[in-house]
Amino acid sequence: MISAMSEMTNQQVAATFRLIADLLEIKGEVIYKILAYRKAADSLENLGQSIHTVWQEGRLTQVDGVGKAIAEKIEELLTTGKLGFLEKLSSEVPPSLVDVLQVPDLGPKKAALFWKQLGIASLPELEAAARAGKLRDLPGMGEKSESRILAGIEALSRRSTRIPIGRAWPFAQELMNFLRAVPGVQAVGMGGSLRRMRAMVGDVDVLVAAEDSIPVITAFTGRPDVARVLGKGETKASVEFTHGIQAQVWVHPPAHWGTALQYATGSKDHNVRLRELAQKRGLSLSEHSLTRSDGSEIFCADEQAVYAALGLPWIPPELREDRGEVQAALAGTLPRLIEVKDIQAELHAHTTWSDGKLSVVELGRAAAARGLNLLAISDHTHSLGVVRGMTPEDVRRQRAEIQAAQAELGDAIRLLQGAEVEILADGSLDYPDEVLAELDIVTASLHSSLRQPREKITERLLGAMRNPHVDVIGHPTGRLLPNREGADLDMDAVLAAARDSGVALEINAHPARLDLEDVYARRAVGMGIRLAINTDAHSQSDLELLHFGVATARRGWVEAQDVLNTWDEEKLISWLSARGSN
C-alpha cells in the first residue's frame, strides 16, 4: 500500500482500481462491477488534472465512471493511503494471482481453477506446475493446453508488456508492406492502440481485406523472422518475431472491411459507446457486421460507412478513447485536428555546436528539404556537460556561423538562433539574462535531478516560466520511454503558470519522449496555452519523427491554431518579439 504521507498520483489510484477489477474477475463477481472499476481506472489515467485537486474541489462524481461508491473509495485512498475493500479482497484472492493473467489466452477462470485446485498463486508457481505436468489432469486441460501455457510463459519472459511506438510503428509499416504484396490482398491496415497512436502499445494488430485468407495466413506465419507461431487458423494468426514483438493478423472479406477495421481499432470503451448508439437505432454492431433488427446486413466497405450508418461523421482514430468524442460527433463539434502539413517551423533542433550530427547549414538544408519555412538552432547550454553544451562565448561565435549559413541558404529557409537552456537543480537558468536576451527564442528544459521532491522540481519549472526571456518549456516532464519516468510535477501548477506567463509548452515529437502527454495537451489548449511541436532533431532522420508529435497533439484534440509552429513567419516572429526575446 502507498503511504498516506505521500500524495497518490492518478496512475496509482487507477492501478489500485485495475487490481480490484482483476481480483473480482478471478473471484467470479458479476461483470458490471468489474467493468465499473476498469472504467474508473481509465478515466483517472486520462483525467489531465490531479485527482487530489478534483477531490478537494468536491468534483469526484463529475469524473466519467466515478459514482458515489467509487468516489468514497478514492477519498479513502487519498486520505489514508490504503483501501479496506482491497485489503478484504486481497485476503480472499491473492493479488499475485493477477500476474498469471499476463499469460496469453489464460483467462480468469483458468487462473481461479489453478489456484483453487493446486494452490497456484503466482507466475513462478504456475511455471513450476506446468513443467511438472500437474496442469494436464485438471478439468478442461490436457497436455496440449499445458504446453501452450508453458510457451506463453516463455514468450512473456522475452518481451515487455508494452512497446514504445517508435519501435512498433516502423515494424508495422514493414509488415503491412509485406502483406500488401500477397496475391489477392485488397487492403491492409493497422488496428489497436498503434492505430490510435498511443505512446506505448501492446502487440501489433494488422487487418487484411482479401477473399481468400489462406495465402495471407501462410505468408505471415512463414516469414523467416517468425520465432514462434502462437496460434493459427483459417482467418487469424498470431506470432512472435525474433526481435520479441508479437503480431496478429486478421483476414476479412472486403465487404466487411469497414466494420472489421473500426472494431479492431478500438478502444474498447469507444466501441461500447458505438454499440449503445447502434442499439438505439435498431442496429447491432460487431466485429463482423452491422445488422438490422431483421438480420439483414449493412455492408460497410470503409469506416466512414460504419459511422454514417450510426448518424455520425467519421471520428479520427486518435480520438477513439471515449473521452467525449462520440458526444462531440453527435453535436457536430469535433475538433479540426492538426495535421503534419500544418507545421511550418522547427523550433528545437541541435547541431554540432552541442550533440547534433549536422552543421548549421546542413541542418538548414535538411529542414528546407522537409518543406519547413523556419528553423531555430537550439543547442544545449554548457552545464549539460555530457552533450558538450555551449558557453555564452560559444553563443556569440555560433551567431556568426548562423548568419553565414543564412546567406548561403538564401530564401530557402529562415534561421533563428535559440538555445535549449538547462534549468539547473537550484532552479536557476544556465545563462544570465543578458545572454538570453540576445537569443531569438529560448527553450528551457529539465534534464537532471528529475527525482527531486514534487514541490522542488515543480518550482524549478515555475521559476523558468517567470523569466521573461523564456518562450517555450521543452519536454516538460523529462521522461524517456520506456525506462525513465518523468518528473513528479504538479501539473495543475505547471499549466496555470504557463497560462499566466504566456510561455508555450512543447510536445516533443521524439517517440522516446512524446512529452507533453496528450491528456495535458488537451487541457492546455482548453486553458488557452500555446503549444509547440518539435522533433528535437539531432540528425537529418530525426526530422522524420514529426508525425509522432502531431499524433500526440491529435490525441489531445489539438487544432492547428493552437500550435506556434503552424503560424506564418511574420506572426511567429511578432509573438517572439512581444515576449522580449529579440
C-alpha positions in Angstrom: 0.0 0.0 0.0 1.0 3.6 -0.6 1.8 5.6 2.4 -0.7 8.3 3.3 2.3 10.6 3.8 2.9 10.8 0.1 0.3 12.2 -2.4 -1.1 9.4 -4.6 -0.9 10.0 -8.3 -3.8 9.5 -10.7 -1.9 6.5 -12.1 -1.5 4.9 -8.6 -5.2 5.3 -7.9 -6.0 3.9 -11.3 -3.7 0.9 -10.7 -5.5 0.2 -7.4 -8.9 0.0 -9.2 -7.4 -2.1 -12.0 -6.1 -4.6 -9.4 -9.6 -4.7 -7.8 -11.2 -5.4 -11.2 -8.8 -8.3 -11.9 -9.3 -9.8 -8.4 -13.1 -9.5 -8.8 -12.9 -11.2 -12.2 -10.8 -14.1 -10.7 -13.3 -14.4 -7.9 -16.1 -14.6 -10.4 -18.0 -11.5 -9.5 -20.7 -10.0 -11.7 -19.4 -8.4 -14.9 -20.9 -4.9 -14.2 -18.8 -4.5 -11.0 -15.6 -5.4 -12.9 -16.3 -3.1 -15.7 -17.2 -0.2 -13.3 -13.7 -0.4 -11.7 -12.0 -0.6 -15.1 -13.9 2.4 -16.4 -13.0 4.4 -13.4 -9.3 3.4 -13.8 -9.3 4.5 -17.5 -11.0 7.8 -16.6 -8.4 8.6 -13.9 -5.5 7.8 -16.1 -6.8 10.2 -18.8 -8.1 12.9 -16.5 -5.5 15.5 -17.3 -5.5 17.0 -13.8 -4.6 15.9 -10.3 -7.2 13.7 -8.6 -6.3 15.4 -5.4 -7.5 18.7 -6.9 -10.7 17.2 -8.1 -11.3 15.7 -4.7 -10.6 18.9 -2.8 -13.0 20.8 -5.1 -15.7 18.2 -4.5 -15.9 17.1 -8.1 -15.1 13.4 -7.9 -18.6 12.3 -9.1 -18.2 14.6 -12.1 -15.4 12.3 -13.4 -16.7 9.8 -16.0 -17.3 6.4 -14.4 -17.0 7.6 -10.8 -20.2 7.3 -8.9 -20.8 7.7 -5.2 -19.3 4.3 -4.1 -16.1 4.7 -6.1 -15.8 8.3 -5.1 -15.8 7.2 -1.4 -13.1 4.7 -2.2 -11.0 7.4 -3.9 -11.4 9.6 -0.8 -10.3 6.8 1.4 -7.2 6.2 -0.7 -6.3 9.9 -0.8 -6.7 10.4 3.0 -5.3 7.1 4.4 -3.1 5.7 1.6 -5.0 2.4 1.8 -8.3 0.8 1.0 -10.2 -1.5 3.3 -12.2 -3.1 0.4 -8.9 -4.0 -1.4 -7.4 -5.4 1.8 -10.5 -7.6 2.3 -10.5 -8.7 -1.3 -6.7 -9.5 -1.1 -7.4 -11.8 1.8 -9.9 -13.7 -0.4 -7.9 -13.8 -3.6 -4.0 -13.5 -3.7 -3.0 -10.3 -5.6 0.0 -12.2 -7.0 -2.5 -14.3 -9.0 -3.1 -11.3 -11.3 0.3 -11.9 -12.8 -0.9 -15.2 -14.1 -3.4 -13.3 -16.3 -0.5 -11.9 -18.4 0.0 -15.4 -20.0 -1.6 -15.3 -23.5 -5.0 -17.0 -23.7 -5.1 -17.7 -19.9 -8.2 -16.0 -18.5 -9.6 -15.5 -15.0 -11.5 -18.8 -14.9 -8.3 -20.8 -15.6 -6.4 -18.7 -13.0 -9.1 -19.4 -10.4 -9.1 -23.1 -11.3 -5.3 -23.4 -10.8 -5.5 -21.5 -7.5 -8.4 -23.5 -6.1 -7.2 -26.9 -7.2 -3.4 -26.6 -6.9 -2.9 -23.5 -4.7 -1.1 -21.7 -7.6 -0.9 -18.0 -6.7 1.9 -16.7 -8.8 3.6 -16.9 -12.2 6.6 -18.9 -11.0 4.3 -21.4 -9.2 2.3 -21.8 -12.5 5.5 -22.4 -14.5 6.8 -25.0 -12.0 3.4 -26.8 -12.0 3.3 -26.9 -15.8 6.9 -28.2 -16.1 6.0 -30.9 -13.5 2.9 -31.9 -15.6 0.5 -31.0 -12.9 -1.9 -29.0 -15.0 -2.9 -31.5 -17.7 -5.3 -33.5 -15.5 -7.4 -30.6 -14.3 -10.9 -30.1 -15.8 -10.7 -28.6 -19.3 -7.0 -29.1 -19.6 -4.7 -31.6 -21.3 -1.1 -32.0 -22.5 -1.6 -29.5 -25.4 -3.1 -26.9 -23.1 -0.3 -27.3 -20.6 2.3 -26.9 -23.4 0.6 -23.8 -24.7 0.7 -22.3 -21.2 4.5 -23.0 -21.0 5.0 -21.5 -24.4 3.1 -18.4 -23.3 5.2 -18.1 -20.1 8.4 -18.3 -22.1 7.1 -15.7 -24.6 6.2 -13.5 -21.7 9.7 -13.7 -20.3 11.2 -12.5 -23.6 9.1 -9.4 -24.0 7.9 -6.3 -22.1 4.2 -5.9 -21.7 4.2 -2.6 -23.7 6.3 -1.5 -26.7 7.3 2.2 -27.4 5.5 3.4 -30.5 8.8 4.4 -32.0 9.7 0.7 -32.1 6.3 -0.7 -33.1 5.4 1.8 -35.8 8.3 1.2 -38.3 7.9 -2.6 -37.9 4.2 -2.4 -38.5 4.8 -0.4 -41.7 7.2 -3.1 -43.0 4.8 -5.8 -42.1 1.9 -4.1 -43.8 4.0 -3.6 -47.0 4.9 -7.3 -46.9 1.2 -8.3 -46.7 0.2 -5.9 -49.4 2.4 -7.9 -51.8 0.5 -11.1 -51.1 -1.6 -12.0 -54.2 -5.3 -11.3 -53.7 -4.9 -8.7 -50.9 -7.1 -5.6 -51.5 -6.4 -3.6 -48.4 -4.1 -3.6 -45.3 -4.5 -1.5 -42.2 -3.4 -1.2 -38.6 -5.7 -1.7 -35.6 -5.5 -1.4 -31.8 -3.6 1.1 -29.8 -1.0 1.5 -32.5 -3.5 3.0 -34.9 -4.8 5.2 -32.1 -1.1 6.3 -31.7 -0.7 5.7 -28.1 2.9 6.3 -26.8 3.2 2.8 -25.6 1.4 0.0 -27.4 0.7 -3.7 -27.0 1.0 -6.2 -29.8 0.9 -5.1 -33.4 -2.5 -5.7 -34.9 -2.9 -5.8 -38.7 -6.1 -6.3 -40.7 -6.2 -7.6 -44.2 -9.0 -7.5 -46.8 -9.0 -10.5 -49.1 -11.5 -13.0 -50.4 -9.1 -15.9 -49.8 -7.4 -15.8 -46.4 -5.2 -18.9 -46.8 -2.3 -17.2 -48.8 -2.2 -14.3 -46.3 -2.0 -16.6 -43.2 0.5 -18.8 -44.9 2.8 -15.9 -45.9 2.5 -14.3 -42.5 3.3 -17.3 -40.4 6.0 -18.4 -42.9 8.2 -15.3 -42.6 11.8 -16.1 -41.8 11.9 -13.8 -38.8 9.0 -15.6 -37.1 10.4 -17.2 -33.9 7.2 -18.9 -32.8 3.6 -19.4 -34.1 1.4 -18.7 -31.2 -1.9 -19.5 -32.9 -3.0 -20.2 -36.5 -6.5 -20.6 -38.0 -8.0 -20.0 -41.4 -8.6 -16.3 -40.9 -6.4 -15.3 -38.0 -2.9 -16.0 -36.8 -0.6 -14.8 -34.0 3.2 -15.0 -34.0 6.2 -13.9 -32.0 9.1 -12.4 -34.1 12.7 -12.9 -33.3 13.0 -9.3 -32.0 10.3 -10.1 -29.4 7.4 -8.2 -30.9 4.1 -10.2 -31.2 1.8 -9.5 -34.0 -1.7 -10.7 -35.0 -3.2 -10.7 -38.5 -6.9 -11.0 -39.2 -8.3 -11.5 -42.7 -11.8 -10.3 -43.5 -13.8 -10.2 -46.8 -13.5 -6.8 -48.4 -17.3 -6.2 -48.0 -16.7 -6.4 -44.2 -13.6 -4.2 -44.2 -15.2 -1.1 -42.6 -16.7 -2.9 -39.6 -13.7 -5.0 -39.1 -11.2 -2.1 -39.1 -13.4 0.0 -36.9 -13.8 -2.8 -34.3 -10.1 -3.7 -34.3 -9.1 -0.1 -33.8 -11.0 0.3 -30.6 -10.7 1.5 -28.0 -12.9 -1.0 -26.1 -14.8 1.9 -24.4 -15.3 3.7 -27.7 -16.7 0.6 -29.2 -19.1 0.1 -26.3 -20.3 3.7 -26.9 -21.0 2.9 -30.6 -22.8 -0.3 -29.8 -25.1 1.6 -27.4 -25.8 4.1 -30.2 -26.4 1.3 -32.7 -29.0 -0.3 -30.4 -30.9 2.9 -30.1 -31.1 2.9 -33.9 -32.3 -0.7 -34.0 -29.0 -2.0 -35.2 -26.4 -4.4 -34.0 -22.7 -3.6 -34.4 -20.0 -6.3 -34.1 -16.5 -7.1 -35.3 -18.1 -8.8 -38.4 -21.0 -6.7 -39.4 -23.6 -4.0 -38.8 -27.0 -5.7 -38.9 -30.6 -4.6 -38.8 -33.2 -6.0 -36.4 -34.5 -8.3 -39.1 -31.0 -9.8 -39.5 -30.2 -8.1 -42.8 -26.6 -6.8 -43.1 -25.5 -3.3 -43.9 -22.3 -3.7 -45.8 -19.6 -1.2 -44.9 -16.6 -1.3 -47.2 -14.9 1.5 -45.2 -15.1 3.1 -41.8 -17.0 6.2 -43.0 -19.9 4.0 -43.9 -20.0 2.5 -40.4 -20.1 5.9 -38.7 -22.6 7.2 -41.2 -24.9 4.3 -40.5 -24.9 5.4 -36.9 -25.6 9.1 -37.8 -22.0 10.2 -37.1 -19.2 11.8 -39.0 -16.0 9.7 -39.2 -14.1 10.0 -36.0 -10.3 10.1 -36.3 -8.6 7.0 -34.7 -6.6 9.2 -32.3 -9.8 10.4 -30.6 -11.3 7.0 -30.0 -10.7 6.7 -26.3 -14.3 7.5 -25.0 -13.2 11.0 -23.9 -16.3 12.7 -25.3 -15.6 12.1 -29.0 -18.9 10.4 -29.7 -20.9 13.1 -27.9 -18.9 15.8 -29.8 -19.6 14.0 -33.1 -23.3 13.9 -32.4 -23.2 17.6 -31.6 -21.2 18.5 -34.6 -18.3 19.9 -32.5 -15.4 17.5 -33.3 -12.2 19.5 -33.5 -10.5 20.0 -36.8 -7.3 18.2 -35.8 -3.8 19.4 -36.6 -2.0 17.6 -39.5 1.7 17.2 -40.3 1.2 19.5 -43.3 0.2 22.4 -41.0 3.7 22.5 -39.4 5.8 25.3 -40.9 8.7 25.6 -38.4 11.1 23.5 -36.3 11.8 25.4 -33.1 14.0 22.9 -31.3 17.0 21.3 -33.1 20.6 20.6 -32.4 23.8 21.0 -34.4 27.5 20.1 -34.0 27.7 23.0 -31.6 26.4 20.6 -29.0 25.4 17.0 -29.6 23.9 17.2 -33.1 25.3 15.4 -36.2 24.9 18.2 -38.7 26.4 21.7 -39.1 24.1 24.7 -39.1 23.9 24.9 -42.8 23.5 21.1 -43.2 20.6 21.2 -40.8 19.1 24.2 -42.6 19.2 22.3 -45.9 17.6 19.2 -44.3 14.8 21.3 -42.8 14.2 23.1 -46.0 14.0 19.8 -47.9 11.3 18.8 -45.4 9.2 21.8 -46.6 9.8 23.9 -43.4 10.0 27.7 -43.7 11.8 28.4 -40.4 14.4 26.7 -38.2 15.5 27.6 -34.8 19.0 26.4 -33.9 18.6 25.4 -30.3 21.8 23.8 -29.0 22.3 22.7 -25.4 23.9 25.1 -22.8 27.2 24.4 -21.1 26.1 22.9 -17.8 24.8 19.8 -19.5 28.4 18.7 -20.0 27.6 15.2 -21.3 26.4 16.8 -24.6 29.2 19.4 -24.9 26.8 22.3 -24.3 27.6 25.9 -25.4 29.2 28.6 -23.2 28.0 32.2 -23.5 31.1 32.8 -25.6 30.1 29.9 -27.9 26.7 31.5 -28.4 28.3 34.7 -29.8 30.6 32.7 -32.1 27.7 30.5 -33.2 25.8 33.6 -34.2 28.3 34.4 -36.9 28.0 30.8 -38.3 24.2 31.1 -38.4 24.5 34.4 -40.3 26.9 32.8 -42.8 24.5 29.8 -43.2 21.6 32.1 -43.8 23.5 33.9 -46.5 24.2 30.5 -48.2 20.7 29.2 -47.8 19.1 32.5 -49.0 15.3 32.4 -49.2 15.1 28.6 -48.8 14.5 28.8 -45.1 14.8 31.4 -42.3 17.2 30.6 -39.4 16.8 31.8 -35.9 19.3 31.5 -33.1 17.9 29.8 -30.0 19.2 27.6 -27.2 17.9 24.8 -25.1 18.7 26.3 -21.7 19.2 23.9 -18.8 17.0 24.5 -15.7 19.6 23.8 -13.0 19.0 21.8 -9.8 18.7 25.0 -7.8 16.1 26.4 -10.2 18.3 29.0 -11.9 18.9 29.1 -15.7 22.2 28.1 -17.3 22.7 31.6 -18.9 22.4 35.0 -17.4 19.6 37.3 -18.6 21.9 39.4 -20.8 22.8 36.3 -22.9 19.1 35.1 -23.0 18.1 38.5 -24.3 20.4 38.1 -27.3 18.6 34.9 -28.5 15.7 34.8 -30.9 14.0 32.0 -29.0 14.7 30.4 -25.6 13.6 26.8 -24.8 14.1 25.9 -21.1 14.3 22.2 -20.2 14.8 19.8 -17.3 17.4 17.1 -17.9 18.9 16.4 -14.5 17.8 16.0 -10.8 14.5 14.7 -12.1 13.8 12.7 -8.9 13.6 15.8 -6.7 10.5 16.1 -4.5 7.4 17.3 -6.3 7.4 20.8 -4.7 11.1 21.5 -5.5 11.1 20.3 -9.1 7.8 22.0 -9.8 9.2 25.2 -8.5 12.2 24.9 -10.8 9.8 24.8 -13.8 7.7 27.6 -12.5 10.8 29.8 -11.9 11.8 29.3 -15.5 8.4 30.3 -16.7 8.6 33.5 -14.7 11.8 34.5 -16.6 10.6 37.0 -19.3 13.1 35.6 -21.8 11.8 32.0 -21.7 9.5 31.3 -24.6 9.0 27.5 -24.5 9.3 24.8 -21.9 10.9 21.8 -23.7 9.6 18.2 -23.0 8.2 19.3 -19.6 8.5 16.1 -17.5 11.8 14.9 -19.0 10.6 11.3 -19.4 12.3 8.8 -21.6 10.2 5.9 -22.8 10.1 3.1 -21.9 12.5 3.1 -18.9 12.6 6.6 -17.4 9.5 8.1 -15.8 9.1 11.8 -16.0 9.5 14.2 -13.0 6.7 14.1 -10.4 5.4 17.5 -11.4 2.3 19.3 -10.0 0.8 19.6 -13.5 -2.1 21.8 -12.2 0.5 24.4 -11.1 2.6 24.0 -14.3 -0.4 24.5 -16.5 -1.6 27.5 -14.5 1.8 29.1 -14.7 2.0 28.5 -18.5 -1.4 30.2 -18.9 -0.4 33.2 -16.7 3.1 33.7 -18.2 2.2 33.1 -21.8 5.0 30.5 -22.1 4.4 27.8 -24.6 4.7 24.1 -23.7 6.4 21.7 -26.1 5.1 18.4 -27.4 8.4 16.7 -28.1 7.9 14.5 -31.1 10.7 12.1 -30.5 9.0 8.8 -29.7 11.2 8.3 -26.7 9.6 11.4 -25.2 6.1 12.4 -26.6 6.1 14.9 -23.8 3.8 16.9 -23.1 1.4 13.9 -22.9 -1.9 14.0 -24.8 -4.2 14.5 -21.8 -2.2 17.5 -20.7 -2.1 18.9 -24.2 -5.9 18.8 -24.3 -6.2 20.5 -21.0 -3.6 23.1 -22.1 -5.4 24.2 -25.2 -8.6 24.4 -23.2 -6.9 26.9 -20.9 -5.6 29.0 -23.9 -2.0 27.8 -23.5 0.1 27.8 -26.7 1.9 24.6 -27.7 4.9 23.9 -29.9 5.5 20.6 -31.7 9.2 20.0 -32.2 11.3 17.0 -33.3 14.3 17.9 -31.0 16.3 16.8 -34.1 19.9 15.8 -33.6 20.2 14.4 -37.2 18.5 14.6 -40.6 16.5 11.4 -39.9 15.1 12.9 -36.7 13.2 15.4 -38.7 11.1 12.5 -40.0 9.7 11.9 -36.5 7.4 14.9 -36.6 4.3 12.8 -37.2 4.6 11.2 -33.8 4.4 14.6 -32.1 1.5 15.6 -34.3 -0.3 12.3 -33.4 0.1 13.1 -29.7 -1.4 16.5 -30.3 -4.3 15.0 -32.2 -4.9 12.6 -29.3 -5.1 15.8 -27.2 -7.8 17.3 -29.5 -5.3 20.0 -30.6 -6.1 22.2 -33.7 -3.6 23.9 -35.9 -4.1 27.4 -34.5 -3.1 26.2 -31.0 0.4 25.4 -32.2 3.2 28.0 -32.7 4.8 26.0 -35.5 1.8 26.4 -37.7 1.9 30.2 -37.7 3.3 32.1 -40.6 6.8 33.6 -40.2 5.5 37.1 -39.5 3.1 36.1 -36.8 5.7 33.8 -35.1 8.4 36.5 -35.1 5.9 39.1 -33.8 5.0 36.7 -30.9 8.6 36.1 -30.0 9.4 39.8 -30.1 6.5 40.7 -27.9 7.8 38.2 -25.3 11.1 40.1 -25.2 13.3 37.5 -26.7 14.5 39.7 -29.6 
